Amino acid sequence: MTEIGIGIIGGGYMGKAHAVAYAAVRAVFNTELRPRLEMVAASSPDTAERYRAAYGFSRATANWQELVDDPMVQAVVIAAPQSQHRAIAEAAFARGKPVFCEKPLGASLADSQAMVEAADKAGAVNLVGFNYIRTPATQFARQLIEDGAIGRVTWFRGEHTEDFLADPLAPATWRTEGVSNGTMGDLAPHMINCALTLLGPIASLSAEIETVHKERPSPEGMRAVTNDDQAHLMCRFESGVMGHLFFSRVATGRKMGYAYEVHGTKGAIRFDQEDQNALWLYLAEGPAAQRGFRKILTGPEHPDYQPFCQGPGHGTGYQDQIIIEARDFLEAIATGKSAWPSFKDGMIVNQIVAAALHSAAEKRWVAISSI
């Protein structure tokens, strides 16, 4: 068993999740590499020290460059704002260090392309954080589709809907400014990645994007919202399958509405992240009077479930998805091979977001290859 020093940049919501994951991953998966929480970087010395003490890091810094340069930090996890992803990744790759980066990969398609180029040039392990595809249920759905259990796929519908800005009087924040912080930069990447995971590449799309609440209160008075609240797009996959995707941060009542349906010639699949330990499966077989969707509760027979719990139906949670990501990153470092989804996969998601923005602005179908 070999130790590896982990440096995490950002200690907030996702920084904490990754710190907890690296503290737990060895016990859960018995990884070849034993992670050591070496250093955490945050925006100020006081904040960094608070994270260090709370999460169990050896050291703290208010300078992410110091973390990347430190020889005791052998792998870098980026949980900082999107605007910093590119600079941090390029600096880490220049030192030959493996990098895990939270989604979306870059604040723009150009950033993502530069990050992929830097990773390729360095030949360094890279992974992008799309955690929801790692639930045992969605991994099982992917297996069912690949194995032909529902026949030839004919249609896909996916959504990522939440309501954290459904109230028009919710105050303006950093989330209501800048394209990369809008729904297309925040929620859309998760479901786009899911669609690509289950059905493969998207060939073309037509999108509409809108800001529902165009102003929000602030201490200085009403402030303009400069990014989008919701969007939907029709798409055609390279396989020829028709699809529809919807994203919203103003979907009243939805808390974690990461949901999809996949229809095939022999069956169908339904999933909703608000009930993440269940997959609904319909198979067109047997007497017609007995056909119907059946609820499958995830258990030890499903991917990445048993390391957490031996009891079927007991379930896994959000934090467990991050632990699975940590396992994937450590295994990639141990083998020297980038795991899935790689930076290139993250860049493709950014490319589709860029195509949707073009489509909405020009009110036309856009080929992904043209972006």
PEKAPE-V783453 format. One record per backbone hydrogen bond with DSSP energy under -1.0 kcal/mol. NH is the residue of the N-H (numbers start at 1). CO is the residue of the C=O. Records with the same first field share a line. If there is no record, write none. Layout:
# PEKAPE-V783453
NH = CO / CO
This chain:
# PEKAPE-V783453
2 = 32
4 = 34
6 = 36
7 = 75
8 = 39
9 = 77
10 = 41
16 = 12
17 = 13
18 = 14
19 = 15
20 = 16
21 = 17
22 = 18
23 = 19
24 = 20
25 = 21
28 = 24
29 = 25
30 = 26
34 = 2
36 = 4
38 = 6 / 36
39 = 6
40 = 59
41 = 8
42 = 61
48 = 44
49 = 45
50 = 46
51 = 47
52 = 48
53 = 49
54 = 50
55 = 51
56 = 52
57 = 52
58 = 37
59 = 38
61 = 40
67 = 63
68 = 64
69 = 65
70 = 66
73 = 70
74 = 5
75 = 5
76 = 98
77 = 7
78 = 100
79 = 9
84 = 81
85 = 82
88 = 84
89 = 85
90 = 86
91 = 87
92 = 88
93 = 89
94 = 90
96 = 93
97 = 92
99 = 125
100 = 76
101 = 127
102 = 78
103 = 129
112 = 108
113 = 109
114 = 110
115 = 111
116 = 112
117 = 113
118 = 114
119 = 115
120 = 116
121 = 117
122 = 118
123 = 119
124 = 119
127 = 99
128 = 341
129 = 101
130 = 128
134 = 131
135 = 132
139 = 135
140 = 136
141 = 137
142 = 138
143 = 139
144 = 140
145 = 141
146 = 142
147 = 143
148 = 145
149 = 144
151 = 148
154 = 263
155 = 263
156 = 242
157 = 261
158 = 244
159 = 259
160 = 246
161 = 257
162 = 248
165 = 249
166 = 163
170 = 167
172 = 217
176 = 173
177 = 174
181 = 178
182 = 179
183 = 228
186 = 182
187 = 183
188 = 183
190 = 187
191 = 187
192 = 188
193 = 189
194 = 190
195 = 191
196 = 192
197 = 193
198 = 194
199 = 195
200 = 196
203 = 236
204 = 236
205 = 366
206 = 234
208 = 232
210 = 230
216 = 223
221 = 218
223 = 216
225 = 214
226 = 176
229 = 210
230 = 210
231 = 247
232 = 208
233 = 245
234 = 206
235 = 243
236 = 204
237 = 241
238 = 201
240 = 237
243 = 235
244 = 156
245 = 233
246 = 158
247 = 231
248 = 160
249 = 229
251 = 162
252 = 250
254 = 251
257 = 161
258 = 256
259 = 159 / 257
260 = 271
261 = 157
262 = 269
263 = 155
264 = 267
265 = 152
266 = 150
267 = 150
268 = 282
269 = 262
270 = 280
271 = 260
273 = 258
275 = 272
276 = 273
278 = 275
279 = 296
280 = 270
281 = 294
282 = 268
284 = 266
285 = 283
290 = 287
291 = 288
294 = 281
296 = 279
298 = 277
302 = 299
305 = 302
308 = 305
309 = 305
313 = 298
314 = 311
321 = 317
322 = 318
323 = 319
324 = 320
325 = 321
326 = 322
327 = 323
328 = 324
329 = 325
330 = 326
331 = 327
332 = 328
333 = 329
334 = 330
335 = 331
336 = 332
337 = 332
346 = 342
347 = 343
348 = 344
349 = 345
350 = 346
351 = 347
352 = 348
353 = 349
354 = 350
355 = 351
356 = 352
357 = 353
358 = 354
359 = 355
360 = 356
361 = 357
362 = 358
363 = 359
364 = 359
366 = 205
368 = 203
370 = 367
371 = 368
